[in-house]
Amino acid sequence: MLRVLNAISDVVQNRPPPLREFDQIYMKVADMVVQAEYVARVFNGKDVVFVGDGDGIALSAAHLKAQEVIEYGPKSITLLDFDERIVHSVQRFGEMMQERVKISAHLYNVADPLPDEHFGAYDGFHINPPWGASNDGASVAAFFERGSQATKDKSLGIVVIADDPDLPWTQTVLRDTQARALDLGYVVAEMQPQLHLYHLDDAPDLRSCSCLFRRIDARRMEARSEPLTPSRLLNFYGRESPLRVRYVRQKPTLNMDRESDRVYTLEPLEVGNE
């Protein structure tokens, strides 16, 4: 167990500070261990895409395999994230693991169409999106759709979202996410309820579940990727907090071996009329 915790602590040390205004709220370390092992097991030998990953689950799963703490894990991991700080941190850390797990990271915002080179390219996807308390789960659906577009006809998808039976909105979003999954040709293959805790000061007991979806109907695969309409950007990160920033840009630092601590600029998203 000590080797496991040491490996995950390497990843935690590498990731940049979270930006709460973009719903970057990091999972607690013990639960990262659980999720990383699960990801490694589900996606063993597969090419997997993470659509967003502030928590560092992608690197955690890869690092556990690279350090031979576990013998299984993805063959390759691709990260798509709008935060350049996270992209650079994954690129930097991933260089050490290329012999065991191929890792790449690219700047991308779910508001934009999925780039052609990622369309239908992977065996599975993983998302832990903004949980949709203020937008009826629209933010979850957006990330799910991008994950679906990025994967092949017999793909798997892991979705991490809020799960608290005492908070009705979490159950509504969970229900609607499953309904959207059915529209896209997926069924729930497995669910681990109320599994993870987060560094969330105003709701320290709020947990998330991990849902595994399996695509069974390739006829419902989307043929193309479209930008999100302006109405889907509303309340994306919470009440009166729409998606207006395309990228979080990292400012250059003289010490390129370390993450630039809380030094960034915001590049706005240009939105047309719906």
Number of C-alpha atoms within 10 A of each C-alpha: 8 6 12 18 14 12 21 23 14 14 21 20 10 18 20 21 19 15 14 11 10 17 16 20 18 20 21 15 19 13 14 23 22 14 21 22 22 16 24 24 16 18 25 16 15 17 21 29 27 23 23 25 23 24 23 22 25 28 30 25 30 29 26 24 21 21 14 13 13 16 12 20 27 25 17 21 25 20 25 21 22 23 25 20 25 30 23 19 21 25 16 18 17 21 13 14 16 14 10 17 23 17 27 19 21 17 19 21 23 23 24 15 16 22 10 11 8 16 20 20 15 24 20 29 30 28 21 24 25 25 26 24 22 18 21 19 23 23 26 26 23 19 24 26 18 24 29 27 24 27 24 17 20 14 22 27 28 26 22 26 26 27 25 16 11 9 12 12 19 23 16 16 24 22 13 17 20 18 15 15 21 17 13 21 19 25 18 16 13 12 15 13 17 16 17 24 21 19 15 15 8 7 10 10 13 19 19 23 20 23 20 21 23 20 24 16 15 14 10 14 19 16 10 10 16 13 13 15 14 15 12 17 19 19 19 28 23 19 12 11 15 17 22 17 15 19 20 22 17 20 13 11 12 7 8 9 9 12 21 18 12 13 15 16 12 13 13 12 14 8 14 7 6 7
